[in-house]
Amino acid sequence: MKCRPGCAACCIHISISSSIPGMEKGKAAGTRCINLREDGHCALYGTDRYPSVCRSFQPSHEMCGKDVEHAARYLKNLEELTR
């Protein structure tokens, strides 16, 4: 499955514990990634600076659903389960 254009739910609603460009200490769940452009696309995607943690995160029908609201709810619930 490919990402829904402009969704960016994973760039906002999941935590990242490893260092990523511009966010050396990672990012908290609910915090917008500094590399996320206003159009909902990653400024680093397709470059050698694109973080491996992001590269390994794969979209799925279960996670993404049919809209960004579903994806946000799913990822928020996932974060709660991993605390």
mmCIF file of the N, C-alpha and C atoms, coordinates in Angstrom:
data_MODEL
# 
_entry.id   MODEL 
# 
loop_
_atom_site.group_PDB 
_atom_site.id 
_atom_site.type_symbol 
_atom_site.label_atom_id 
_atom_site.label_alt_id 
_atom_site.label_comp_id 
_atom_site.label_asym_id 
_atom_site.label_entity_id 
_atom_site.label_seq_id 
_atom_site.pdbx_PDB_ins_code 
_atom_site.Cartn_x 
_atom_site.Cartn_y 
_atom_site.Cartn_z 
_atom_site.occupancy 
_atom_site.B_iso_or_equiv 
_atom_site.pdbx_formal_charge 
_atom_site.auth_seq_id 
_atom_site.auth_comp_id 
_atom_site.auth_asym_id 
_atom_site.auth_atom_id 
_atom_site.pdbx_PDB_model_num 
ATOM 1   N N  . MET A 1 1  ? 0.843   -1.186 0.000  1.00 0.00 ? 1  MET A N  1 
ATOM 2   C CA . MET A 1 1  ? 0.000   0.000  0.000  1.00 0.00 ? 1  MET A CA 1 
ATOM 3   C C  . MET A 1 1  ? 0.883   1.243  0.000  1.00 0.00 ? 1  MET A C  1 
ATOM 4   N N  . LYS A 1 2  ? 0.463   2.261  -0.745 1.00 0.00 ? 2  LYS A N  1 
ATOM 5   C CA . LYS A 1 2  ? 1.170   3.539  -0.749 1.00 0.00 ? 2  LYS A CA 1 
ATOM 6   C C  . LYS A 1 2  ? 0.490   4.495  0.214  1.00 0.00 ? 2  LYS A C  1 
ATOM 7   N N  . CYS A 1 3  ? 1.251   5.458  0.689  1.00 0.00 ? 3  CYS A N  1 
ATOM 8   C CA . CYS A 1 3  ? 0.685   6.466  1.587  1.00 0.00 ? 3  CYS A CA 1 
ATOM 9   C C  . CYS A 1 3  ? -0.359  7.304  0.853  1.00 0.00 ? 3  CYS A C  1 
ATOM 10  N N  . ARG A 1 4  ? -1.378  7.733  1.614  1.00 0.00 ? 4  ARG A N  1 
ATOM 11  C CA . ARG A 1 4  ? -2.381  8.640  1.079  1.00 0.00 ? 4  ARG A CA 1 
ATOM 12  C C  . ARG A 1 4  ? -1.728  10.026 0.978  1.00 0.00 ? 4  ARG A C  1 
ATOM 13  N N  . PRO A 1 5  ? -1.739  10.658 -0.168 1.00 0.00 ? 5  PRO A N  1 
ATOM 14  C CA . PRO A 1 5  ? -1.083  11.965 -0.319 1.00 0.00 ? 5  PRO A CA 1 
ATOM 15  C C  . PRO A 1 5  ? -1.560  12.979 0.722  1.00 0.00 ? 5  PRO A C  1 
ATOM 16  N N  . GLY A 1 6  ? -0.599  13.583 1.407  1.00 0.00 ? 6  GLY A N  1 
ATOM 17  C CA . GLY A 1 6  ? -0.904  14.626 2.378  1.00 0.00 ? 6  GLY A CA 1 
ATOM 18  C C  . GLY A 1 6  ? -1.438  14.153 3.717  1.00 0.00 ? 6  GLY A C  1 
ATOM 19  N N  . CYS A 1 7  ? -1.544  12.860 3.960  1.00 0.00 ? 7  CYS A N  1 
ATOM 20  C CA . CYS A 1 7  ? -2.102  12.338 5.213  1.00 0.00 ? 7  CYS A CA 1 
ATOM 21  C C  . CYS A 1 7  ? -1.246  12.750 6.405  1.00 0.00 ? 7  CYS A C  1 
ATOM 22  N N  . ALA A 1 8  ? -0.006  12.285 6.433  1.00 0.00 ? 8  ALA A N  1 
ATOM 23  C CA . ALA A 1 8  ? 0.982   12.643 7.455  1.00 0.00 ? 8  ALA A CA 1 
ATOM 24  C C  . ALA A 1 8  ? 0.619   12.241 8.879  1.00 0.00 ? 8  ALA A C  1 
ATOM 25  N N  . ALA A 1 9  ? -0.364  11.358 9.061  1.00 0.00 ? 9  ALA A N  1 
ATOM 26  C CA . ALA A 1 9  ? -0.741  10.945 10.420 1.00 0.00 ? 9  ALA A CA 1 
ATOM 27  C C  . ALA A 1 9  ? 0.441   10.355 11.175 1.00 0.00 ? 9  ALA A C  1 
ATOM 28  N N  . CYS A 1 10 ? 1.259   9.554  10.492 1.00 0.00 ? 10 CYS A N  1 
ATOM 29  C CA . CYS A 1 10 ? 2.404   8.939  11.166 1.00 0.00 ? 10 CYS A CA 1 
ATOM 30  C C  . CYS A 1 10 ? 3.471   9.968  11.516 1.00 0.00 ? 10 CYS A C  1 
ATOM 31  N N  . CYS A 1 11 ? 3.510   11.085 10.811 1.00 0.00 ? 11 CYS A N  1 
ATOM 32  C CA . CYS A 1 11 ? 4.494   12.141 11.065 1.00 0.00 ? 11 CYS A CA 1 
ATOM 33  C C  . CYS A 1 11 ? 4.082   13.024 12.250 1.00 0.00 ? 11 CYS A C  1 
ATOM 34  N N  . ILE A 1 12 ? 2.897   12.796 12.748 1.00 0.00 ? 12 ILE A N  1 
ATOM 35  C CA . ILE A 1 12 ? 2.376   13.594 13.855 1.00 0.00 ? 12 ILE A CA 1 
ATOM 36  C C  . ILE A 1 12 ? 2.064   12.727 15.076 1.00 0.00 ? 12 ILE A C  1 
ATOM 37  N N  . HIS A 1 13 ? 1.366   11.624 14.877 1.00 0.00 ? 13 HIS A N  1 
ATOM 38  C CA . HIS A 1 13 ? 0.765   10.895 15.990 1.00 0.00 ? 13 HIS A CA 1 
ATOM 39  C C  . HIS A 1 13 ? 1.591   9.785  16.616 1.00 0.00 ? 13 HIS A C  1 
ATOM 40  N N  . ILE A 1 14 ? 2.757   9.451  16.034 1.00 0.00 ? 14 ILE A N  1 
ATOM 41  C CA . ILE A 1 14 ? 3.598   8.435  16.670 1.00 0.00 ? 14 ILE A CA 1 
ATOM 42  C C  . ILE A 1 14 ? 4.832   9.085  17.278 1.00 0.00 ? 14 ILE A C  1 
ATOM 43  N N  . SER A 1 15 ? 5.366   8.444  18.303 1.00 0.00 ? 15 SER A N  1 
ATOM 44  C CA . SER A 1 15 ? 6.604   8.926  18.908 1.00 0.00 ? 15 SER A CA 1 
ATOM 45  C C  . SER A 1 15 ? 7.782   8.289  18.181 1.00 0.00 ? 15 SER A C  1 
ATOM 46  N N  . ILE A 1 16 ? 8.877   9.000  18.162 1.00 0.00 ? 16 ILE A N  1 
ATOM 47  C CA . ILE A 1 16 ? 10.125  8.487  17.604 1.00 0.00 ? 16 ILE A CA 1 
ATOM 48  C C  . ILE A 1 16 ? 11.198  8.701  18.665 1.00 0.00 ? 16 ILE A C  1 
ATOM 49  N N  . SER A 1 17 ? 11.787  7.618  19.124 1.00 0.00 ? 17 SER A N  1 
ATOM 50  C CA . SER A 1 17 ? 12.770  7.728  20.206 1.00 0.00 ? 17 SER A CA 1 
ATOM 51  C C  . SER A 1 17 ? 14.190  7.977  19.696 1.00 0.00 ? 17 SER A C  1 
ATOM 52  N N  . SER A 1 18 ? 14.430  7.712  18.427 1.00 0.00 ? 18 SER A N  1 
ATOM 53  C CA . SER A 1 18 ? 15.771  7.927  17.874 1.00 0.00 ? 18 SER A CA 1 
ATOM 54  C C  . SER A 1 18 ? 15.906  9.338  17.313 1.00 0.00 ? 18 SER A C  1 
ATOM 55  N N  . SER A 1 19 ? 17.130  9.746  17.158 1.00 0.00 ? 19 SER A N  1 
ATOM 56  C CA . SER A 1 19 ? 17.417  11.059 16.576 1.00 0.00 ? 19 SER A CA 1 
ATOM 57  C C  . SER A 1 19 ? 17.015  11.075 15.108 1.00 0.00 ? 19 SER A C  1 
ATOM 58  N N  . ILE A 1 20 ? 16.380  12.168 14.695 1.00 0.00 ? 20 ILE A N  1 
ATOM 59  C CA . ILE A 1 20 ? 16.056  12.375 13.289 1.00 0.00 ? 20 ILE A CA 1 
ATOM 60  C C  . ILE A 1 20 ? 16.541  13.784 12.927 1.00 0.00 ? 20 ILE A C  1 
ATOM 61  N N  . PRO A 1 21 ? 16.817  14.061 11.670 1.00 0.00 ? 21 PRO A N  1 
ATOM 62  C CA . PRO A 1 21 ? 17.304  15.392 11.301 1.00 0.00 ? 21 PRO A CA 1 
ATOM 63  C C  . PRO A 1 21 ? 16.386  16.509 11.800 1.00 0.00 ? 21 PRO A C  1 
ATOM 64  N N  . GLY A 1 22 ? 16.987  17.435 12.536 1.00 0.00 ? 22 GLY A N  1 
ATOM 65  C CA . GLY A 1 22 ? 16.235  18.563 13.075 1.00 0.00 ? 22 GLY A CA 1 
ATOM 66  C C  . GLY A 1 22 ? 15.590  18.288 14.422 1.00 0.00 ? 22 GLY A C  1 
ATOM 67  N N  . MET A 1 23 ? 15.577  17.033 14.846 1.00 0.00 ? 23 MET A N  1 
ATOM 68  C CA . MET A 1 23 ? 14.990  16.650 16.133 1.00 0.00 ? 23 MET A CA 1 
ATOM 69  C C  . MET A 1 23 ? 15.921  15.595 16.756 1.00 0.00 ? 23 MET A C  1 
ATOM 70  N N  . GLU A 1 24 ? 17.024  16.056 17.275 1.00 0.00 ? 24 GLU A N  1 
ATOM 71  C CA . GLU A 1 24 ? 18.074  15.171 17.767 1.00 0.00 ? 24 GLU A CA 1 
ATOM 72  C C  . GLU A 1 24 ? 17.618  14.230 18.880 1.00 0.00 ? 24 GLU A C  1 
ATOM 73  N N  . LYS A 1 25 ? 16.626  14.641 19.640 1.00 0.00 ? 25 LYS A N  1 
ATOM 74  C CA . LYS A 1 25 ? 16.125  13.802 20.737 1.00 0.00 ? 25 LYS A CA 1 
ATOM 75  C C  . LYS A 1 25 ? 14.879  13.021 20.330 1.00 0.00 ? 25 LYS A C  1 
ATOM 76  N N  . GLY A 1 26 ? 14.596  12.951 19.028 1.00 0.00 ? 26 GLY A N  1 
ATOM 77  C CA . GLY A 1 26 ? 13.389  12.282 18.554 1.00 0.00 ? 26 GLY A CA 1 
ATOM 78  C C  . GLY A 1 26 ? 12.194  13.209 18.670 1.00 0.00 ? 26 GLY A C  1 
ATOM 79  N N  . LYS A 1 27 ? 10.993  12.613 18.663 1.00 0.00 ? 27 LYS A N  1 
ATOM 80  C CA . LYS A 1 27 ? 9.792   13.443 18.801 1.00 0.00 ? 27 LYS A CA 1 
ATOM 81  C C  . LYS A 1 27 ? 8.723   12.701 19.588 1.00 0.00 ? 27 LYS A C  1 
ATOM 82  N N  . ALA A 1 28 ? 7.968   13.445 20.341 1.00 0.00 ? 28 ALA A N  1 
ATOM 83  C CA . ALA A 1 28 ? 6.879   12.883 21.142 1.00 0.00 ? 28 ALA A CA 1 
ATOM 84  C C  . ALA A 1 28 ? 5.647   12.656 20.267 1.00 0.00 ? 28 ALA A C  1 
ATOM 85  N N  . ALA A 1 29 ? 4.828   11.694 20.654 1.00 0.00 ? 29 ALA A N  1 
ATOM 86  C CA . ALA A 1 29 ? 3.552   11.456 19.979 1.00 0.00 ? 29 ALA A CA 1 
ATOM 87  C C  . ALA A 1 29 ? 2.718   12.730 20.056 1.00 0.00 ? 29 ALA A C  1 
ATOM 88  N N  . GLY A 1 30 ? 2.082   13.084 18.962 1.00 0.00 ? 30 GLY A N  1 
ATOM 89  C CA . GLY A 1 30 ? 1.262   14.286 18.918 1.00 0.00 ? 30 GLY A CA 1 
ATOM 90  C C  . GLY A 1 30 ? 2.035   15.534 18.522 1.00 0.00 ? 30 GLY A C  1 
ATOM 91  N N  . THR A 1 31 ? 3.343   15.397 18.374 1.00 0.00 ? 31 THR A N  1 
ATOM 92  C CA . THR A 1 31 ? 4.190   16.505 17.947 1.00 0.00 ? 31 THR A CA 1 
ATOM 93  C C  . THR A 1 31 ? 4.446   16.384 16.456 1.00 0.00 ? 31 THR A C  1 
ATOM 94  N N  . ARG A 1 32 ? 4.206   17.439 15.745 1.00 0.00 ? 32 ARG A N  1 
ATOM 95  C CA . ARG A 1 32 ? 4.433   17.451 14.297 1.00 0.00 ? 32 ARG A CA 1 
ATOM 96  C C  . ARG A 1 32 ? 5.936   17.384 14.020 1.00 0.00 ? 32 ARG A C  1 
ATOM 97  N N  . CYS A 1 33 ? 6.356   16.481 13.148 1.00 0.00 ? 33 CYS A N  1 
ATOM 98  C CA . CYS A 1 33 ? 7.764   16.374 12.775 1.00 0.00 ? 33 CYS A CA 1 
ATOM 99  C C  . CYS A 1 33 ? 8.219   17.674 12.121 1.00 0.00 ? 33 CYS A C  1 
ATOM 100 N N  . ILE A 1 34 ? 9.393   18.115 12.470 1.00 0.00 ? 34 ILE A N  1 
ATOM 101 C CA . ILE A 1 34 ? 9.935   19.361 11.927 1.00 0.00 ? 34 ILE A CA 1 
ATOM 102 C C  . ILE A 1 34 ? 10.170  19.264 10.415 1.00 0.00 ? 34 ILE A C  1 
ATOM 103 N N  . ASN A 1 35 ? 10.299  18.039 9.908  1.00 0.00 ? 35 ASN A N  1 
ATOM 104 C CA . ASN A 1 35 ? 10.551  17.835 8.481  1.00 0.00 ? 35 ASN A CA 1 
ATOM 105 C C  . ASN A 1 35 ? 9.269   17.731 7.657  1.00 0.00 ? 35 ASN A C  1 
ATOM 106 N N  . LEU A 1 36 ? 8.135   17.821 8.294  1.00 0.00 ? 36 LEU A N  1 
ATOM 107 C CA . LEU A 1 36 ? 6.849   17.735 7.614  1.00 0.00 ? 36 LEU A CA 1 
ATOM 108 C C  . LEU A 1 36 ? 6.480   19.100 7.048  1.00 0.00 ? 36 LEU A C  1 
ATOM 109 N N  . ARG A 1 37 ? 6.339   19.157 5.732  1.00 0.00 ? 37 ARG A N  1 
ATOM 110 C CA . ARG A 1 37 ? 5.979   20.417 5.078  1.00 0.00 ? 37 ARG A CA 1 
ATOM 111 C C  . ARG A 1 37 ? 4.490   20.697 5.269  1.00 0.00 ? 37 ARG A C  1 
ATOM 112 N N  . GLU A 1 38 ? 4.096   21.908 4.989  1.00 0.00 ? 38 GLU A N  1 
ATOM 113 C CA . GLU A 1 38 ? 2.696   22.313 5.136  1.00 0.00 ? 38 GLU A CA 1 
ATOM 114 C C  . GLU A 1 38 ? 1.757   21.522 4.226  1.00 0.00 ? 38 GLU A C  1 
ATOM 115 N N  . ASP A 1 39 ? 2.273   21.006 3.115  1.00 0.00 ? 39 ASP A N  1 
ATOM 116 C CA . ASP A 1 39 ? 1.437   20.236 2.203  1.00 0.00 ? 39 ASP A CA 1 
ATOM 117 C C  . ASP A 1 39 ? 1.279   18.774 2.623  1.00 0.00 ? 39 ASP A C  1 
ATOM 118 N N  . GLY A 1 40 ? 1.824   18.421 3.807  1.00 0.00 ? 40 GLY A N  1 
ATOM 119 C CA . GLY A 1 40 ? 1.687   17.064 4.322  1.00 0.00 ? 40 GLY A CA 1 
ATOM 120 C C  . GLY A 1 40 ? 2.698   16.079 3.764  1.00 0.00 ? 40 GLY A C  1 
ATOM 121 N N  . HIS A 1 41 ? 3.752   16.566 3.139  1.00 0.00 ? 41 HIS A N  1 
ATOM 122 C CA . HIS A 1 41 ? 4.803   15.705 2.598  1.00 0.00 ? 41 HIS A CA 1 
ATOM 123 C C  . HIS A 1 41 ? 6.104   15.934 3.361  1.00 0.00 ? 41 HIS A C  1 
ATOM 124 N N  . CYS A 1 42 ? 6.912   14.898 3.459  1.00 0.00 ? 42 CYS A N  1 
ATOM 125 C CA . CYS A 1 42 ? 8.183   14.978 4.167  1.00 0.00 ? 42 CYS A CA 1 
ATOM 126 C C  . CYS A 1 42 ? 9.233   15.648 3.286  1.00 0.00 ? 42 CYS A C  1 
ATOM 127 N N  . ALA A 1 43 ? 9.915   16.628 3.842  1.00 0.00 ? 43 ALA A N  1 
ATOM 128 C CA . ALA A 1 43 ? 10.969  17.329 3.109  1.00 0.00 ? 43 ALA A CA 1 
ATOM 129 C C  . ALA A 1 43 ? 12.182  16.433 2.865  1.00 0.00 ? 43 ALA A C  1 
ATOM 130 N N  . LEU A 1 44 ? 12.313  15.337 3.625  1.00 0.00 ? 44 LEU A N  1 
ATOM 131 C CA . LEU A 1 44 ? 13.471  14.450 3.496  1.00 0.00 ? 44 LEU A CA 1 
ATOM 132 C C  . LEU A 1 44 ? 13.192  13.202 2.673  1.00 0.00 ? 44 LEU A C  1 
ATOM 133 N N  . TYR A 1 45 ? 11.922  12.930 2.398  1.00 0.00 ? 45 TYR A N  1 
ATOM 134 C CA . TYR A 1 45 ? 11.559  11.706 1.673  1.00 0.00 ? 45 TYR A CA 1 
ATOM 135 C C  . TYR A 1 45 ? 12.299  11.631 0.344  1.00 0.00 ? 45 TYR A C  1 
ATOM 136 N N  . GLY A 1 46 ? 12.869  10.467 0.071  1.00 0.00 ? 46 GLY A N  1 
ATOM 137 C CA . GLY A 1 46 ? 13.589  10.258 -1.176 1.00 0.00 ? 46 GLY A CA 1 
ATOM 138 C C  . GLY A 1 46 ? 15.028  10.735 -1.163 1.00 0.00 ? 46 GLY A C  1 
ATOM 139 N N  . THR A 1 47 ? 15.484  11.265 -0.034 1.00 0.00 ? 47 THR A N  1 
ATOM 140 C CA . THR A 1 47 ? 16.873  11.706 0.081  1.00 0.00 ? 47 THR A CA 1 
ATOM 141 C C  . THR A 1 47 ? 17.626  10.752 0.994  1.00 0.00 ? 47 THR A C  1 
ATOM 142 N N  . ASP A 1 48 ? 18.941  10.880 1.023  1.00 0.00 ? 48 ASP A N  1 
ATOM 143 C CA . ASP A 1 48 ? 19.731  10.030 1.917  1.00 0.00 ? 48 ASP A CA 1 
ATOM 144 C C  . ASP A 1 48 ? 19.591  10.441 3.375  1.00 0.00 ? 48 ASP A C  1 
ATOM 145 N N  . ARG A 1 49 ? 18.966  11.569 3.654  1.00 0.00 ? 49 ARG A N  1 
ATOM 146 C CA . ARG A 1 49 ? 18.717  12.019 5.033  1.00 0.00 ? 49 ARG A CA 1 
ATOM 147 C C  . ARG A 1 49 ? 17.399  11.485 5.605  1.00 0.00 ? 49 ARG A C  1 
ATOM 148 N N  . TYR A 1 50 ? 16.587  10.842 4.756  1.00 0.00 ? 50 TYR A N  1 
ATOM 149 C CA . TYR A 1 50 ? 15.311  10.272 5.215  1.00 0.00 ? 50 TYR A CA 1 
ATOM 150 C C  . TYR A 1 50 ? 15.612  9.228  6.286  1.00 0.00 ? 50 TYR A C  1 
ATOM 151 N N  . PRO A 1 51 ? 15.091  9.400  7.510  1.00 0.00 ? 51 PRO A N  1 
ATOM 152 C CA . PRO A 1 51 ? 15.443  8.510  8.623  1.00 0.00 ? 51 PRO A CA 1 
ATOM 153 C C  . PRO A 1 51 ? 15.048  7.050  8.380  1.00 0.00 ? 51 PRO A C  1 
ATOM 154 N N  . SER A 1 52 ? 15.902  6.147  8.815  1.00 0.00 ? 52 SER A N  1 
ATOM 155 C CA . SER A 1 52 ? 15.620  4.717  8.650  1.00 0.00 ? 52 SER A CA 1 
ATOM 156 C C  . SER A 1 52 ? 14.368  4.316  9.421  1.00 0.00 ? 52 SER A C  1 
ATOM 157 N N  . VAL A 1 53 ? 14.108  4.962  10.557 1.00 0.00 ? 53 VAL A N  1 
ATOM 158 C CA . VAL A 1 53 ? 12.903  4.650  11.328 1.00 0.00 ? 53 VAL A CA 1 
ATOM 159 C C  . VAL A 1 53 ? 11.655  4.973  10.508 1.00 0.00 ? 53 VAL A C  1 
ATOM 160 N N  . CYS A 1 54 ? 11.693  6.032  9.746  1.00 0.00 ? 54 CYS A N  1 
ATOM 161 C CA . CYS A 1 54 ? 10.558  6.403  8.895  1.00 0.00 ? 54 CYS A CA 1 
ATOM 162 C C  . CYS A 1 54 ? 10.472  5.487  7.676  1.00 0.00 ? 54 CYS A C  1 
ATOM 163 N N  . ARG A 1 55 ? 11.626  5.158  7.130  1.00 0.00 ? 55 ARG A N  1 
ATOM 164 C CA . ARG A 1 55 ? 11.685  4.274  5.966  1.00 0.00 ? 55 ARG A CA 1 
ATOM 165 C C  . ARG A 1 55 ? 11.090  2.900  6.298  1.00 0.00 ? 55 ARG A C  1 
ATOM 166 N N  . SER A 1 56 ? 11.303  2.443  7.519  1.00 0.00 ? 56 SER A N  1 
ATOM 167 C CA . SER A 1 56 ? 10.828  1.112  7.901  1.00 0.00 ? 56 SER A CA 1 
ATOM 168 C C  . SER A 1 56 ? 9.351   1.083  8.298  1.00 0.00 ? 56 SER A C  1 
ATOM 169 N N  . PHE A 1 57 ? 8.747   2.237  8.542  1.00 0.00 ? 57 PHE A N  1 
ATOM 170 C CA . PHE A 1 57 ? 7.332   2.305  8.927  1.00 0.00 ? 57 PHE A CA 1 
ATOM 171 C C  . PHE A 1 57 ? 6.479   2.202  7.663  1.00 0.00 ? 57 PHE A C  1 
ATOM 172 N N  . GLN A 1 58 ? 5.756   1.120  7.528  1.00 0.00 ? 58 GLN A N  1 
ATOM 173 C CA . GLN A 1 58 ? 5.000   0.863  6.299  1.00 0.00 ? 58 GLN A CA 1 
ATOM 174 C C  . GLN A 1 58 ? 3.500   1.043  6.502  1.00 0.00 ? 58 GLN A C  1 
ATOM 175 N N  . PRO A 1 59 ? 2.831   1.738  5.592  1.00 0.00 ? 59 PRO A N  1 
ATOM 176 C CA . PRO A 1 59 ? 1.378   1.899  5.689  1.00 0.00 ? 59 PRO A CA 1 
ATOM 177 C C  . PRO A 1 59 ? 0.665   0.573  5.432  1.00 0.00 ? 59 PRO A C  1 
ATOM 178 N N  . SER A 1 60 ? -0.517  0.442  6.017  1.00 0.00 ? 60 SER A N  1 
ATOM 179 C CA . SER A 1 60 ? -1.342  -0.746 5.796  1.00 0.00 ? 60 SER A CA 1 
ATOM 180 C C  . SER A 1 60 ? -2.807  -0.309 5.769  1.00 0.00 ? 60 SER A C  1 
ATOM 181 N N  . HIS A 1 61 ? -3.642  -1.130 5.168  1.00 0.00 ? 61 HIS A N  1 
ATOM 182 C CA . HIS A 1 61 ? -5.079  -0.809 5.127  1.00 0.00 ? 61 HIS A CA 1 
ATOM 183 C C  . HIS A 1 61 ? -5.649  -0.749 6.539  1.00 0.00 ? 61 HIS A C  1 
ATOM 184 N N  . GLU A 1 62 ? -5.205  -1.637 7.416  1.00 0.00 ? 62 GLU A N  1 
ATOM 185 C CA . GLU A 1 62 ? -5.687  -1.646 8.800  1.00 0.00 ? 62 GLU A CA 1 
ATOM 186 C C  . GLU A 1 62 ? -5.345  -0.332 9.511  1.00 0.00 ? 62 GLU A C  1 
ATOM 187 N N  . MET A 1 63 ? -4.124  0.138  9.335  1.00 0.00 ? 63 MET A N  1 
ATOM 188 C CA . MET A 1 63 ? -3.675  1.345  10.011 1.00 0.00 ? 63 MET A CA 1 
ATOM 189 C C  . MET A 1 63 ? -4.268  2.598  9.370  1.00 0.00 ? 63 MET A C  1 
ATOM 190 N N  . CYS A 1 64 ? -4.204  2.686  8.066  1.00 0.00 ? 64 CYS A N  1 
ATOM 191 C CA . CYS A 1 64 ? -4.576  3.921  7.370  1.00 0.00 ? 64 CYS A CA 1 
ATOM 192 C C  . CYS A 1 64 ? -6.080  4.083  7.162  1.00 0.00 ? 64 CYS A C  1 
ATOM 193 N N  . GLY A 1 65 ? -6.787  2.974  7.024  1.00 0.00 ? 65 GLY A N  1 
ATOM 194 C CA . GLY A 1 65 ? -8.219  3.057  6.797  1.00 0.00 ? 65 GLY A CA 1 
ATOM 195 C C  . GLY A 1 65 ? -8.547  3.840  5.541  1.00 0.00 ? 65 GLY A C  1 
ATOM 196 N N  . LYS A 1 66 ? -9.709  4.490  5.570  1.00 0.00 ? 66 LYS A N  1 
ATOM 197 C CA . LYS A 1 66 ? -10.125 5.224  4.369  1.00 0.00 ? 66 LYS A CA 1 
ATOM 198 C C  . LYS A 1 66 ? -9.894  6.729  4.451  1.00 0.00 ? 66 LYS A C  1 
ATOM 199 N N  . ASP A 1 67 ? -9.461  7.224  5.625  1.00 0.00 ? 67 ASP A N  1 
ATOM 200 C CA . ASP A 1 67 ? -9.222  8.658  5.742  1.00 0.00 ? 67 ASP A CA 1 
ATOM 201 C C  . ASP A 1 67 ? -8.213  8.953  6.845  1.00 0.00 ? 67 ASP A C  1 
ATOM 202 N N  . VAL A 1 68 ? -7.761  10.188 6.890  1.00 0.00 ? 68 VAL A N  1 
ATOM 203 C CA . VAL A 1 68 ? -6.738  10.605 7.845  1.00 0.00 ? 68 VAL A CA 1 
ATOM 204 C C  . VAL A 1 68 ? -7.246  10.502 9.287  1.00 0.00 ? 68 VAL A C  1 
ATOM 205 N N  . GLU A 1 69 ? -8.526  10.696 9.499  1.00 0.00 ? 69 GLU A N  1 
ATOM 206 C CA . GLU A 1 69 ? -9.080  10.594 10.850 1.00 0.00 ? 69 GLU A CA 1 
ATOM 207 C C  . GLU A 1 69 ? -8.941  9.171  11.385 1.00 0.00 ? 69 GLU A C  1 
ATOM 208 N N  . HIS A 1 70 ? -9.205  8.178  10.533 1.00 0.00 ? 70 HIS A N  1 
ATOM 209 C CA . HIS A 1 70 ? -9.030  6.785  10.937 1.00 0.00 ? 70 HIS A CA 1 
ATOM 210 C C  . HIS A 1 70 ? -7.566  6.532  11.297 1.00 0.00 ? 70 HIS A C  1 
ATOM 211 N N  . ALA A 1 71 ? -6.642  6.980  10.438 1.00 0.00 ? 71 ALA A N  1 
ATOM 212 C CA . ALA A 1 71 ? -5.214  6.774  10.675 1.00 0.00 ? 71 ALA A CA 1 
ATOM 213 C C  . ALA A 1 71 ? -4.784  7.423  11.992 1.00 0.00 ? 71 ALA A C  1 
ATOM 214 N N  . ALA A 1 72 ? -5.255  8.622  12.260 1.00 0.00 ? 72 ALA A N  1 
ATOM 215 C CA . ALA A 1 72 ? -4.905  9.320  13.498 1.00 0.00 ? 72 ALA A CA 1 
ATOM 216 C C  . ALA A 1 72 ? -5.407  8.547  14.716 1.00 0.00 ? 72 ALA A C  1 
ATOM 217 N N  . ARG A 1 73 ? -6.647  8.093  14.681 1.00 0.00 ? 73 ARG A N  1 
ATOM 218 C CA . ARG A 1 73 ? -7.195  7.310  15.806 1.00 0.00 ? 73 ARG A CA 1 
ATOM 219 C C  . ARG A 1 73 ? -6.401  6.027  16.017 1.00 0.00 ? 73 ARG A C  1 
ATOM 220 N N  . TYR A 1 74 ? -6.116  5.322  14.938 1.00 0.00 ? 74 TYR A N  1 
ATOM 221 C CA . TYR A 1 74 ? -5.380  4.068  15.012 1.00 0.00 ? 74 TYR A CA 1 
ATOM 222 C C  . TYR A 1 74 ? -3.999  4.284  15.648 1.00 0.00 ? 74 TYR A C  1 
ATOM 223 N N  . LEU A 1 75 ? -3.285  5.296  15.177 1.00 0.00 ? 75 LEU A N  1 
ATOM 224 C CA . LEU A 1 75 ? -1.938  5.554  15.686 1.00 0.00 ? 75 LEU A CA 1 
ATOM 225 C C  . LEU A 1 75 ? -1.948  6.051  17.125 1.00 0.00 ? 75 LEU A C  1 
ATOM 226 N N  . LYS A 1 76 ? -2.934  6.846  17.490 1.00 0.00 ? 76 LYS A N  1 
ATOM 227 C CA . LYS A 1 76 ? -3.054  7.280  18.890 1.00 0.00 ? 76 LYS A CA 1 
ATOM 228 C C  . LYS A 1 76 ? -3.309  6.077  19.789 1.00 0.00 ? 76 LYS A C  1 
ATOM 229 N N  . ASN A 1 77 ? -4.177  5.168  19.369 1.00 0.00 ? 77 ASN A N  1 
ATOM 230 C CA . ASN A 1 77 ? -4.438  3.947  20.141 1.00 0.00 ? 77 ASN A CA 1 
ATOM 231 C C  . ASN A 1 77 ? -3.190  3.085  20.233 1.00 0.00 ? 77 ASN A C  1 
ATOM 232 N N  . LEU A 1 78 ? -2.441  2.971  19.168 1.00 0.00 ? 78 LEU A N  1 
ATOM 233 C CA . LEU A 1 78 ? -1.206  2.208  19.164 1.00 0.00 ? 78 LEU A CA 1 
ATOM 234 C C  . LEU A 1 78 ? -0.212  2.789  20.161 1.00 0.00 ? 78 LEU A C  1 
ATOM 235 N N  . GLU A 1 79 ? -0.107  4.085  20.204 1.00 0.00 ? 79 GLU A N  1 
ATOM 236 C CA . GLU A 1 79 ? 0.789   4.756  21.169 1.00 0.00 ? 79 GLU A CA 1 
ATOM 237 C C  . GLU A 1 79 ? 0.362   4.435  22.600 1.00 0.00 ? 79 GLU A C  1 
ATOM 238 N N  . GLU A 1 80 ? -0.938  4.471  22.859 1.00 0.00 ? 80 GLU A N  1 
ATOM 239 C CA . GLU A 1 80 ? -1.444  4.147  24.201 1.00 0.00 ? 80 GLU A CA 1 
ATOM 240 C C  . GLU A 1 80 ? -1.076  2.728  24.608 1.00 0.00 ? 80 GLU A C  1 
ATOM 241 N N  . LEU A 1 81 ? -1.182  1.798  23.670 1.00 0.00 ? 81 LEU A N  1 
ATOM 242 C CA . LEU A 1 81 ? -0.870  0.395  23.954 1.00 0.00 ? 81 LEU A CA 1 
ATOM 243 C C  . LEU A 1 81 ? 0.608   0.166  24.233 1.00 0.00 ? 81 LEU A C  1 
ATOM 244 N N  . THR A 1 82 ? 1.469   1.001  23.680 1.00 0.00 ? 82 THR A N  1 
ATOM 245 C CA . THR A 1 82 ? 2.906   0.790  23.841 1.00 0.00 ? 82 THR A CA 1 
ATOM 246 C C  . THR A 1 82 ? 3.486   1.541  25.032 1.00 0.00 ? 82 THR A C  1 
ATOM 247 N N  . ARG A 1 83 ? 2.679   2.242  25.761 1.00 0.00 ? 83 ARG A N  1 
ATOM 248 C CA . ARG A 1 83 ? 3.184   2.970  26.952 1.00 0.00 ? 83 ARG A CA 1 
ATOM 249 C C  . ARG A 1 83 ? 3.366   2.051  28.116 1.00 0.00 ? 83 ARG A C  1 
# 
